[in-house]
């Protein structure tokens, strides 16, 4: 029995090695494919790492100062001081400000009504107006938050001064002193780079696998190989392995670039990170294989891959926070390997998280990978058998 | 055969387009995927993309154990923005952050209540997980607002008699409720058109090279440019149908307004599509292999039209070099123009520079692609 088993493994290894060699040669031969699999992810990570900045600032703001007092000028200068708003000119009145919002010259307009300084001096309630372009809700939220916070502080200061002037004790106050862990300046790049890496890996593994195998189906080459003594399973593994290798290589490259260019830290254990990467690639390759068994040609494989990819990217928490989604959608994101991968990478790189912290994500990745791969292999074998 | 040379040429282009339409129709799965995709993505974007958070999980470290500190916990827990998920000791906070159970923690020091009773400033430490800066920034501003309200409550009667001396009145134009669907639909349209036009044409034409059927087509009396134009036309139609679907679905399901003119939307879509089809043609001529064409398309059209177009991330916030690069991406102009037309009711008087930029891109890339195409055949 042992002789038979060892003969089995010997053949298996030889067959696997043969397919692997052939696939690697074929992939390397087309230099453009190699460029696209390695250089493209690199360029995109760098570009998007610089492009994506969640920290909204420099919102173009026009001032409508109808009070023209020292006080209104001081308030305007101070509210613009923290750079959230950028001074984009002065206008005479509200109709002009509306027009500036219409044609996009400004995204906000701050209006100081006439008599503002007089009202403040005589302790009458005063009001400034903020007109916002709401087309980008996030930007509008940030701009109105900054303005409200500033005038809230001014208002409180005024109250304290008036109470003091009236000889009454100032009221108590709760003051928050923030301490930001892991990413003290709340920079976007360390957050987004692991996510972008996960996204690009879907393109490199899922899409390429799905299209490559569909191409073989289109051309009928898969059937030709099956006439040879190679077993379908070894054929399949040999075809997927090169992309696993490229995927691992890309991850290493992107983590290196991330830490070098964007100062992404590496605080946790590499073992946990590597486990996450392998489980993730296993599931993305499985999805690619599954899509290829569902498509008749490359166009369909591309569209199928795309229909998987878009929700996977958008619902991964990379672009927008998962907590901002409705509850039912948050549950659906459990089925999304990109989400778990991004969380594992962020946990390991930034928070120094270990197996104990990330067991949920890793378990889901493993379950997804095994489930999808089993389904795909079963379909693949029935189709060829 | 009768008619002027132009008429005959048009007829041949029509025949090619008819042939390509039959191809598309015979492959209902591709067509179905191309038409289902916009709807699926619109739903995901409409519901899924929102940065405004509720019930942010907060750990409450109470070292004061007083009535005042319990009131502060209640102020946070009772708000829509935060939910107290645990009351660990100070050393337990990081564990909660690492496992993702909490993203922020309030540490109330001993002596908090005493400070308040004495009318002093009572310091409370707000720890937050900076690994996710979007959440982090919101925690900062939302916690600040709640602390201010708590201060006012504590000040009680002294404050109540004073009217707030200075207030801000905020008017939000175009999208007063801040709904993300209104923001996303224009961006999504640009993105879907970019994908359909670039990817499907690149694949369709690269497929002809790959299978060797392009040479067969050249043997027919149809001119080479006519072949290309004929192949592009059905995808132009498909793209316009997708644009209409997205705008219609946006209006019906998410109440996205159409304040400007619908024909203007179609005009912008048409000019944009011409450029994207040119880009698809260019890629296919260079790649002539569907796998390479897909990757090149993803690199040059798909990701830039998500990330550099202003669809999700504002362009003003990018470094200047990337702002310059984004000017070469037609999706940027379409996103801007569609937002202007749909949400603001802008007309050509405001948006002509966008149309001009897209037209320049279309002419340039179609010229380039045709030149490459001719040279490859020569």
Boltz contact constraints between the chains, C-beta under 6 A:
constraints:
  - contact:
      token1: [A, 32]
      token2: [B, 292]
      max_distance: 6.0
  - contact:
      token1: [A, 36]
      token2: [B, 295]
      max_distance: 6.0
  - contact:
      token1: [A, 40]
      token2: [B, 299]
      max_distance: 6.0
  - contact:
      token1: [A, 44]
      token2: [B, 303]
      max_distance: 6.0
  - contact:
      token1: [A, 48]
      token2: [B, 307]
      max_distance: 6.0
  - contact:
      token1: [A, 50]
      token2: [B, 319]
      max_distance: 6.0
  - contact:
      token1: [A, 50]
      token2: [B, 322]
      max_distance: 6.0
  - contact:
      token1: [A, 51]
      token2: [B, 307]
      max_distance: 6.0
  - contact:
      token1: [A, 51]
      token2: [B, 308]
      max_distance: 6.0
  - contact:
      token1: [A, 51]
      token2: [B, 318]
      max_distance: 6.0
  - contact:
      token1: [A, 51]
      token2: [B, 322]
      max_distance: 6.0
  - contact:
      token1: [A, 52]
      token2: [B, 313]
      max_distance: 6.0
  - contact:
      token1: [A, 53]
      token2: [B, 317]
      max_distance: 6.0
  - contact:
      token1: [A, 54]
      token2: [B, 133]
      max_distance: 6.0
  - contact:
      token1: [A, 54]
      token2: [B, 134]
      max_distance: 6.0
  - contact:
      token1: [A, 58]
      token2: [B, 316]
      max_distance: 6.0
  - contact:
      token1: [A, 101]
      token2: [B, 173]
      max_distance: 6.0
  - contact:
      token1: [A, 102]
      token2: [B, 344]
      max_distance: 6.0
  - contact:
      token1: [A, 103]
      token2: [B, 350]
      max_distance: 6.0
  - contact:
      token1: [A, 125]
      token2: [B, 163]
      max_distance: 6.0
  - contact:
      token1: [A, 126]
      token2: [B, 166]
      max_distance: 6.0
  - contact:
      token1: [A, 127]
      token2: [B, 167]
      max_distance: 6.0
  - contact:
      token1: [A, 127]
      token2: [B, 169]
      max_distance: 6.0
  - contact:
      token1: [A, 128]
      token2: [B, 168]
      max_distance: 6.0
  - contact:
      token1: [A, 129]
      token2: [B, 169]
      max_distance: 6.0
  - contact:
      token1: [A, 130]
      token2: [B, 168]
      max_distance: 6.0
  - contact:
      token1: [A, 130]
      token2: [B, 170]
      max_distance: 6.0
  - contact:
      token1: [A, 131]
      token2: [B, 171]
      max_distance: 6.0
  - contact:
      token1: [A, 132]
      token2: [B, 172]
      max_distance: 6.0
  - contact:
      token1: [A, 133]
      token2: [B, 173]
      max_distance: 6.0
  - contact:
      token1: [A, 134]
      token2: [B, 172]
      max_distance: 6.0
  - contact:
      token1: [A, 134]
      token2: [B, 173]
      max_distance: 6.0
  - contact:
      token1: [A, 134]
      token2: [B, 174]
      max_distance: 6.0
  - contact:
      token1: [A, 134]
      token2: [B, 175]
      max_distance: 6.0
  - contact:
      token1: [A, 134]
      token2: [B, 176]
      max_distance: 6.0
  - contact:
      token1: [A, 135]
      token2: [B, 174]
      max_distance: 6.0
  - contact:
      token1: [A, 135]
      token2: [B, 175]
      max_distance: 6.0
  - contact:
      token1: [A, 135]
      token2: [B, 339]
      max_distance: 6.0
  - contact:
      token1: [A, 135]
      token2: [B, 343]
      max_distance: 6.0
  - contact:
      token1: [A, 136]
      token2: [B, 183]
      max_distance: 6.0
  - contact:
      token1: [A, 137]
      token2: [B, 178]
      max_distance: 6.0
  - contact:
      token1: [A, 137]
      token2: [B, 180]
      max_distance: 6.0
  - contact:
      token1: [A, 137]
      token2: [B, 183]
      max_distance: 6.0
  - contact:
      token1: [A, 138]
      token2: [B, 51]
      max_distance: 6.0
  - contact:
      token1: [A, 139]
      token2: [B, 314]
      max_distance: 6.0
  - contact:
      token1: [A, 140]
      token2: [B, 172]
      max_distance: 6.0
  - contact:
      token1: [A, 144]
      token2: [B, 170]
      max_distance: 6.0
  - contact:
      token1: [A, 145]
      token2: [B, 141]
      max_distance: 6.0
  - contact:
      token1: [A, 147]
      token2: [B, 168]
      max_distance: 6.0
  - contact:
      token1: [A, 148]
      token2: [B, 168]
      max_distance: 6.0
  - contact:
      token1: [A, 151]
      token2: [B, 166]
      max_distance: 6.0
  - contact:
      token1: [A, 151]
      token2: [B, 168]
      max_distance: 6.0
  - contact:
      token1: [A, 154]
      token2: [B, 166]
      max_distance: 6.0
  - contact:
      token1: [A, 155]
      token2: [B, 164]
      max_distance: 6.0
  - contact:
      token1: [A, 155]
      token2: [B, 165]
      max_distance: 6.0
  - contact:
      token1: [A, 155]
      token2: [B, 166]
      max_distance: 6.0
  - contact:
      token1: [A, 158]
      token2: [B, 165]
      max_distance: 6.0
  - contact:
      token1: [A, 159]
      token2: [B, 162]
      max_distance: 6.0
  - contact:
      token1: [A, 169]
      token2: [B, 119]
      max_distance: 6.0
  - contact:
      token1: [A, 171]
      token2: [B, 155]
      max_distance: 6.0
  - contact:
      token1: [A, 171]
      token2: [B, 158]
      max_distance: 6.0
  - contact:
      token1: [A, 172]
      token2: [B, 116]
      max_distance: 6.0
  - contact:
      token1: [A, 172]
      token2: [B, 119]
      max_distance: 6.0
  - contact:
      token1: [A, 172]
      token2: [B, 154]
      max_distance: 6.0
  - contact:
      token1: [A, 173]
      token2: [B, 121]
      max_distance: 6.0
  - contact:
      token1: [A, 173]
      token2: [B, 151]
      max_distance: 6.0
  - contact:
      token1: [A, 174]
      token2: [B, 122]
      max_distance: 6.0
  - contact:
      token1: [A, 174]
      token2: [B, 147]
      max_distance: 6.0
  - contact:
      token1: [A, 174]
      token2: [B, 150]
      max_distance: 6.0
  - contact:
      token1: [A, 174]
      token2: [B, 151]
      max_distance: 6.0
  - contact:
      token1: [A, 175]
      token2: [B, 121]
      max_distance: 6.0
  - contact:
      token1: [A, 175]
      token2: [B, 123]
      max_distance: 6.0
  - contact:
      token1: [A, 176]
      token2: [B, 124]
      max_distance: 6.0
  - contact:
      token1: [A, 176]
      token2: [B, 126]
      max_distance: 6.0
  - contact:
      token1: [A, 176]
      token2: [B, 143]
      max_distance: 6.0
  - contact:
      token1: [A, 176]
      token2: [B, 147]
      max_distance: 6.0
  - contact:
      token1: [A, 177]
      token2: [B, 123]
      max_distance: 6.0
  - contact:
      token1: [A, 177]
      token2: [B, 125]
      max_distance: 6.0
  - contact:
      token1: [A, 178]
      token2: [B, 126]
      max_distance: 6.0
  - contact:
      token1: [A, 178]
      token2: [B, 140]
      max_distance: 6.0
  - contact:
      token1: [A, 179]
      token2: [B, 125]
      max_distance: 6.0
  - contact:
      token1: [A, 179]
      token2: [B, 127]
      max_distance: 6.0
  - contact:
      token1: [A, 180]
      token2: [B, 128]
      max_distance: 6.0
  - contact:
      token1: [A, 180]
      token2: [B, 130]
      max_distance: 6.0
  - contact:
      token1: [A, 181]
      token2: [B, 129]
      max_distance: 6.0
  - contact:
      token1: [A, 181]
      token2: [B, 130]
      max_distance: 6.0
  - contact:
      token1: [A, 182]
      token2: [B, 130]
      max_distance: 6.0
  - contact:
      token1: [A, 182]
      token2: [B, 131]
      max_distance: 6.0
  - contact:
      token1: [A, 183]
      token2: [B, 130]
      max_distance: 6.0
  - contact:
      token1: [A, 183]
      token2: [B, 131]
      max_distance: 6.0
  - contact:
      token1: [A, 186]
      token2: [B, 130]
      max_distance: 6.0
  - contact:
      token1: [A, 186]
      token2: [B, 133]
      max_distance: 6.0
  - contact:
      token1: [A, 186]
      token2: [B, 136]
      max_distance: 6.0
  - contact:
      token1: [A, 188]
      token2: [B, 133]
      max_distance: 6.0
  - contact:
      token1: [A, 191]
      token2: [B, 132]
      max_distance: 6.0
  - contact:
      token1: [A, 191]
      token2: [B, 133]
      max_distance: 6.0
  - contact:
      token1: [A, 203]
      token2: [B, 298]
      max_distance: 6.0
  - contact:
      token1: [A, 211]
      token2: [B, 291]
      max_distance: 6.0
  - contact:
      token1: [A, 298]
      token2: [B, 290]
      max_distance: 6.0
  - contact:
      token1: [A, 299]
      token2: [B, 30]
      max_distance: 6.0
  - contact:
      token1: [A, 299]
      token2: [B, 203]
      max_distance: 6.0
  - contact:
      token1: [A, 300]
      token2: [B, 29]
      max_distance: 6.0
  - contact:
      token1: [A, 300]
      token2: [B, 30]
      max_distance: 6.0
  - contact:
      token1: [A, 302]
      token2: [B, 294]
      max_distance: 6.0
  - contact:
      token1: [A, 303]
      token2: [B, 33]
      max_distance: 6.0
  - contact:
      token1: [A, 307]
      token2: [B, 37]
      max_distance: 6.0
  - contact:
      token1: [A, 310]
      token2: [B, 41]
      max_distance: 6.0
  - contact:
      token1: [A, 311]
      token2: [B, 44]
      max_distance: 6.0
  - contact:
      token1: [A, 314]
      token2: [B, 44]
      max_distance: 6.0
  - contact:
      token1: [A, 315]
      token2: [B, 48]
      max_distance: 6.0
  - contact:
      token1: [A, 319]
      token2: [B, 312]
      max_distance: 6.0
  - contact:
      token1: [A, 320]
      token2: [B, 49]
      max_distance: 6.0
  - contact:
      token1: [A, 320]
      token2: [B, 51]
      max_distance: 6.0
  - contact:
      token1: [A, 321]
      token2: [B, 134]
      max_distance: 6.0
  - contact:
      token1: [A, 321]
      token2: [B, 135]
      max_distance: 6.0
  - contact:
      token1: [A, 323]
      token2: [B, 53]
      max_distance: 6.0
  - contact:
      token1: [A, 324]
      token2: [B, 50]
      max_distance: 6.0
  - contact:
      token1: [A, 324]
      token2: [B, 51]
      max_distance: 6.0
  - contact:
      token1: [A, 324]
      token2: [B, 53]
      max_distance: 6.0
  - contact:
      token1: [A, 325]
      token2: [B, 48]
      max_distance: 6.0
  - contact:
      token1: [A, 326]
      token2: [B, 47]
      max_distance: 6.0
  - contact:
      token1: [A, 329]
      token2: [B, 47]
      max_distance: 6.0
  - contact:
      token1: [A, 329]
      token2: [B, 48]
      max_distance: 6.0
  - contact:
      token1: [A, 346]
      token2: [B, 131]
      max_distance: 6.0
  - contact:
      token1: [A, 350]
      token2: [B, 131]
      max_distance: 6.0
  - contact:
      token1: [A, 351]
      token2: [B, 98]
      max_distance: 6.0
  - contact:
      token1: [A, 351]
      token2: [B, 131]
      max_distance: 6.0
  - contact:
      token1: [A, 353]
      token2: [B, 98]
      max_distance: 6.0
  - contact:
      token1: [A, 357]
      token2: [B, 98]
      max_distance: 6.0
  - contact:
      token1: [A, 357]
      token2: [B, 99]
      max_distance: 6.0
